[in-house]
């Protein structure tokens, strides 16, 4: 087989690229049209719904559901087309009052169609500098209502940016480690993994992110939910790029705990995280974890889960903090 043949894109990829190319101008035009609707949230929702249906590719729906089991209603709008709409909208609303944009994003986040929700999430970070309190209300509510990993990892970007803008916002993640929702707990790991990649705001690769990130992962490692485990290993791989020594010490300690307690949940996260460590260290930790596997139905062993159990036993544990309150009219 020739190199050219080996690298030839599949028929599905060719069809996808062709669809995007044919609809790119329409997607950008939709973004321009949305600029004139920010004064009327109802009209904005109606237009984006109609416009996204026009540029949606029904063939994309099966692929979206395949990688995200349980995903809610989707139209099949491909990412480059959503991006084209977003860029045009953002360019046209640079001088739009934040209060108007918040009202629109509030409305978008209430929609069932996932692409419309995600469009609202994409715009939250830009509102944080001028109206952080109302924007954080939206962020908390969106996190509380999230029920798929795409939504959670989309929210991780504005969460990370908000924390970098105001270090007091680390408390947002510190509360979520105790949440009953696996999606809110996943958001902790996703945000830590995302923070070093936030553009335009300094501090994402600094020592506080490493130290506080490892501390939060330390609270959640041992979680029994695979979606949380995946986010924790993602966070650890990111932190290893920033401080290999500190992350190695953390993983070595967790490996000892996993081996002594036969903790498959903890062991899985460590095993999935070591790819960013020196090869010799990674091999040693994998050997130490040999034979330790996740067991169906095994309870969570994380410190956060233990704390929640203690609260429940004492009768003092209630629903996790969330922003289900609506914004003031």
MARNULO-202708 format. One line per field, with one value per residue (C-alpha): residue in three letters; x, y, z. Coordinates in nm, 3 decimals, padded with zeros to 5 digits. Layout:
type <- [ALA,...] .
X <- [X,...] .
Y <- [Y,...] .
Z <- [Z,...] .
This chain:
type <- [UNK,UNK,UNK,UNK,UNK,UNK,UNK,UNK,UNK,UNK,UNK,UNK,UNK,UNK,UNK,UNK,UNK,UNK,UNK,UNK,UNK,UNK,UNK,UNK,UNK,UNK,UNK,UNK,UNK,UNK,UNK,UNK,UNK,UNK,UNK,UNK,UNK,UNK,UNK,UNK,UNK,UNK,UNK,UNK,UNK,UNK,UNK,UNK,UNK,UNK,UNK,UNK,UNK,UNK,UNK,UNK,UNK,UNK,UNK,UNK,UNK,UNK,UNK,UNK,UNK,UNK,UNK,UNK,UNK,UNK,UNK,UNK,UNK,UNK,UNK,UNK,UNK,UNK,UNK,UNK,UNK,UNK,UNK,UNK,UNK,UNK,UNK,UNK,UNK,UNK,UNK,UNK,UNK,UNK,UNK,UNK,UNK,UNK,UNK,UNK,UNK,UNK,UNK,UNK,UNK,UNK,UNK,UNK,UNK,UNK,UNK,UNK,UNK,UNK,UNK,UNK,UNK,UNK,UNK,UNK,UNK,UNK,UNK,UNK,UNK,UNK,UNK,UNK,UNK,UNK,UNK,UNK,UNK,UNK,UNK,UNK,UNK,UNK,UNK,UNK,UNK,UNK,UNK,UNK,UNK,UNK,UNK,UNK,UNK,UNK,UNK,UNK,UNK,UNK,UNK,UNK,UNK,UNK,UNK,UNK,UNK,UNK,UNK,UNK,UNK,UNK,UNK,UNK,UNK,UNK,UNK,UNK,UNK,UNK,UNK,UNK,UNK,UNK,UNK,UNK,UNK,UNK,UNK,UNK,UNK,UNK,UNK,UNK,UNK,UNK,UNK,UNK,UNK,UNK,UNK,UNK,UNK,UNK,UNK,UNK,UNK,UNK,UNK,UNK,UNK,UNK,UNK,UNK,UNK,UNK,UNK,UNK,UNK,UNK,UNK,UNK,UNK,UNK,UNK,UNK,UNK,UNK,UNK,UNK,UNK,UNK,UNK,UNK,UNK,UNK,UNK,UNK,UNK,UNK,UNK,UNK,UNK,UNK,UNK,UNK,UNK,UNK,UNK,UNK,UNK,UNK,UNK,UNK,UNK,UNK,UNK,UNK,UNK,UNK,UNK,UNK,UNK,UNK,UNK,UNK,UNK,UNK,UNK,UNK,UNK,UNK,UNK,UNK,UNK,UNK,UNK,UNK,UNK,UNK,UNK,UNK,UNK,UNK,UNK,UNK,UNK,UNK,UNK,UNK,UNK,UNK,UNK,UNK,UNK,UNK,UNK,UNK,UNK,UNK,UNK,UNK,UNK,UNK,UNK,UNK,UNK,UNK,UNK,UNK,UNK,UNK,UNK,UNK,UNK,UNK,UNK,UNK,UNK,UNK,UNK,UNK,UNK,UNK,UNK,UNK,UNK,UNK,UNK,UNK,UNK,UNK,UNK,UNK,UNK] .
X <- [00.000,00.141,00.181,-00.073,-00.329,-00.265,-00.331,-00.631,-00.933,-01.232,-01.550,-01.722,-01.454,-01.470,-01.849,-01.823,-01.565,-01.773,-02.085,-01.899,-01.754,-02.097,-02.259,-01.980,-02.107,-02.460,-02.327,-02.132,-02.435,-02.640,-02.392,-02.422,-02.802,-02.803,-02.633,-02.954,-03.158,-02.977,-03.244,-03.511,-03.417,-03.728,-03.646,-03.282,-03.379,-03.618,-03.354,-03.070,-03.299,-03.408,-03.054,-02.892,-03.154,-03.057,-02.686,-02.738,-02.610,-02.841,-02.557,-02.363,-02.624,-02.533,-02.166,-02.249,-02.459,-02.197,-01.933,-02.182,-02.432,-02.747,-02.696,-03.008,-03.174,-02.927,-02.959,-02.628,-02.454,-02.087,-01.831,-01.671,-02.015,-02.097,-01.757,-01.824,-02.153,-01.987,-01.701,-01.936,-02.164,-01.876,-01.726,-02.059,-02.134,-01.803,-01.966,-02.300,-02.390,-02.321,-02.668,-02.825,-02.590,-02.651,-03.027,-02.977,-02.735,-02.970,-03.239,-03.008,-02.901,-03.266,-03.312,-03.322,-03.136,-02.775,-02.611,-02.811,-02.707,-02.343,-02.356,-02.470,-02.188,-01.932,-02.026,-02.012,-01.639,-01.657,-01.914,-01.709,-01.492,-01.787,-02.056,-01.901,-02.182,-02.464,-02.238,-02.145,-02.514,-02.548,-02.237,-02.354,-02.699,-02.559,-02.329,-02.616,-02.827,-02.549,-02.609,-02.341,-01.964,-01.964,-02.163,-01.942,-01.617,-01.758,-01.834,-01.481,-01.344,-01.545,-01.509,-01.132,-01.122,-01.343,-01.113,-00.806,-00.975,-01.064,-00.879,-01.165,-01.358,-01.158,-01.436,-01.668,-01.470,-01.412,-01.789,-01.841,-01.619,-01.905,-02.181,-02.419,-02.402,-02.124,-02.130,-02.056,-01.776,-01.641,-01.637,-01.369,-01.123,-01.218,-01.165,-00.822,-00.725,-00.847,-00.703,-00.347,-00.496,-00.705,-00.601,-00.581,-00.579,-00.245,-00.182,-00.310,00.031,00.142,00.214,-00.125,-00.300,-00.068,-00.098,-00.472,-00.535,-00.353,-00.535,-00.875,-00.784,-00.670,-01.020,-01.187,-00.951,-01.126,-01.457,-01.659,-01.794,-01.599,-01.684,-01.524,-01.224,-01.158,-01.158,-00.923,-00.670,-00.699,-00.625,-00.325,-00.177,-00.210,-00.053,00.233,00.322,00.344,00.524,00.634,00.801,00.497,00.262,00.493,00.499,00.121,00.083,00.336,00.143,-00.188,-00.029,00.075,-00.278,-00.434,-00.200,-00.252,-00.631,-00.680,-00.856,-00.944,-01.104,-00.788,-00.565,-00.747,-00.690,-00.321,-00.273,-00.445,-00.234,00.122,00.169,00.306,00.568,00.920,00.900,01.086,00.855,00.544,00.651,00.727,00.384,00.208,00.393,00.300,-00.066,-00.058,-00.372,-00.560,-00.871,-01.206,-01.478,-01.842,-02.040,-01.738,-01.814,-01.629,-01.319,-01.243,-01.199,-01.489,-01.719,-01.611,-01.689,-02.032,-02.102,-02.008,-02.233,-02.519,-02.469,-02.483,-02.796,-02.631,-02.587,-02.826,-02.828,-02.504,-02.489,-02.616,-02.750,-03.098,-03.227,-03.312,-03.151,-03.326,-03.558] .
Y <- [00.000,00.339,00.623,00.827,00.544,00.492,00.857,00.899,01.027,00.800,00.852,00.971,01.235,01.351,01.384,01.571,01.815,01.875,01.941,02.192,02.372,02.400,02.542,02.759,03.083,03.017,02.949,03.277,03.464,03.320,03.464,03.806,03.786,03.693,04.023,04.209,03.982,04.038,04.291,04.019,03.685,03.512,03.618,03.518,03.165,03.129,03.245,03.028,02.726,02.786,02.867,02.564,02.338,02.485,02.400,02.071,01.746,01.457,01.214,01.366,01.271,00.902,00.991,01.236,00.979,00.708,00.906,01.049,00.784,00.938,01.267,01.483,01.633,01.729,01.864,01.746,02.083,02.010,02.189,02.402,02.539,02.623,02.788,02.999,03.117,03.196,03.393,03.609,03.667,03.749,03.992,04.171,04.199,04.326,04.653,04.503,04.567,04.267,04.285,04.208,03.920,03.765,03.767,03.593,03.333,03.266,03.182,02.966,02.759,02.673,02.512,02.135,02.131,02.070,02.279,02.581,02.522,02.482,02.809,02.978,02.815,02.931,03.291,03.280,03.341,03.675,03.798,03.719,04.035,04.277,04.093,03.803,03.752,03.701,03.500,03.266,03.214,03.090,02.875,02.707,02.640,02.499,02.269,02.152,02.070,01.912,01.547,01.464,01.494,01.735,01.990,01.944,01.982,02.283,02.447,02.374,02.655,02.943,02.781,02.781,03.135,03.256,03.101,03.255,03.595,03.560,03.310,03.311,03.112,02.800,02.750,02.671,02.351,02.280,02.251,02.033,01.751,01.668,01.686,01.395,01.456,01.270,01.543,01.818,01.605,01.548,01.925,01.949,01.739,01.891,02.244,02.163,02.002,02.304,02.590,02.578,02.624,02.934,03.212,03.577,03.529,03.470,03.217,02.897,02.730,02.875,02.694,02.765,02.576,02.279,02.275,02.332,02.107,01.814,01.880,01.861,01.549,01.405,01.460,01.282,01.001,00.676,00.802,00.511,00.688,00.627,00.975,01.130,00.897,00.998,01.367,01.307,01.125,01.405,01.658,01.459,01.428,01.804,01.871,01.634,01.861,02.154,01.987,01.631,01.596,01.699,01.490,01.190,01.213,01.232,00.928,00.727,00.788,00.695,00.382,00.269,00.328,00.145,-00.153,-00.177,-00.156,-00.329,-00.011,-00.057,00.288,00.460,00.224,00.293,00.669,00.624,00.378,00.614,00.910,00.783,00.834,01.182,01.061,00.941,00.594,00.425,00.576,00.494,00.131,00.098,00.230,00.004,-00.296,-00.196,-00.187,-00.520,-00.720,-00.429,-00.371,-00.198,-00.426,-00.373,-00.233,-00.150,00.160,00.488,00.516,00.886,01.120,01.327,01.022,00.933,01.286,01.275,00.942,01.090,01.390,01.159,00.941,01.250,01.369,01.692,01.627,01.790,01.847,01.977,02.357,02.470,02.777,02.661,03.007,03.211,03.542,03.850,03.992] .
Z <- [00.000,-00.092,00.155,-00.039,-00.016,00.356,00.431,00.203,00.398,00.432,00.232,00.550,00.609,00.248,00.268,00.600,00.464,00.154,00.362,00.579,00.277,00.116,00.432,00.574,00.422,00.549,00.901,00.902,00.770,01.055,01.303,01.140,01.152,01.519,01.603,01.525,01.755,02.085,02.180,02.166,02.326,02.190,01.836,01.891,01.996,01.703,01.454,01.584,01.591,01.232,01.120,01.281,01.121,00.784,00.827,01.015,00.871,00.968,00.899,01.189,01.448,01.469,01.518,01.796,01.977,01.930,02.121,02.373,02.488,02.633,02.453,02.447,02.138,01.865,01.513,01.374,01.333,01.269,01.487,01.210,01.122,01.483,01.504,01.194,01.343,01.675,01.521,01.316,01.616,01.849,01.597,01.558,01.931,02.066,02.175,02.279,02.646,02.867,03.016,02.679,02.608,02.950,02.893,02.558,02.696,02.984,02.729,02.517,02.817,02.883,02.541,02.500,02.168,02.259,01.987,02.103,02.464,02.361,02.167,02.488,02.685,02.430,02.503,02.884,02.924,02.744,02.997,03.309,03.313,03.303,03.501,03.693,03.945,03.695,03.467,03.751,03.819,03.463,03.490,03.809,03.669,03.346,03.543,03.762,03.455,03.246,03.159,02.901,02.882,02.587,02.785,03.092,02.899,02.714,03.049,03.169,02.954,03.110,03.453,03.414,03.283,03.567,03.828,03.666,03.673,04.041,04.260,04.512,04.253,04.332,04.585,04.294,04.230,04.598,04.644,04.338,04.465,04.706,04.445,04.399,04.024,03.845,03.581,03.833,03.975,03.623,03.577,03.848,03.650,03.315,03.444,03.586,03.256,03.062,03.267,03.126,02.779,02.851,02.614,02.708,03.085,03.265,03.537,03.384,03.400,03.733,04.060,04.223,03.943,03.993,04.372,04.392,04.095,04.258,04.585,04.414,04.220,04.553,04.689,04.398,04.300,04.387,04.245,04.110,03.800,03.475,03.344,03.653,03.633,03.271,03.363,03.657,03.439,03.182,03.456,03.580,03.232,03.194,03.533,03.451,03.158,03.399,03.691,03.628,03.968,04.174,03.963,03.986,04.366,04.367,04.140,04.335,04.658,04.492,04.346,04.694,04.822,04.529,04.574,04.951,04.923,04.585,04.473,04.108,04.073,04.192,03.998,03.672,03.703,03.781,03.495,03.252,03.369,03.347,02.973,03.041,03.290,03.202,03.046,03.332,03.594,03.394,03.355,03.726,03.828,03.579,03.719,04.074,03.966,03.789,03.865,04.022,03.815,03.851,03.985,03.879,04.167,04.382,04.593,04.562,04.777,04.734,05.027,04.897,04.893,05.248,05.365,05.202,05.372,05.709,05.651,05.552,05.860,06.078,05.902,05.790,05.417,05.175,04.801,04.652,04.619,04.282,04.110,04.024,04.105,03.800,03.719,03.839,03.583] .
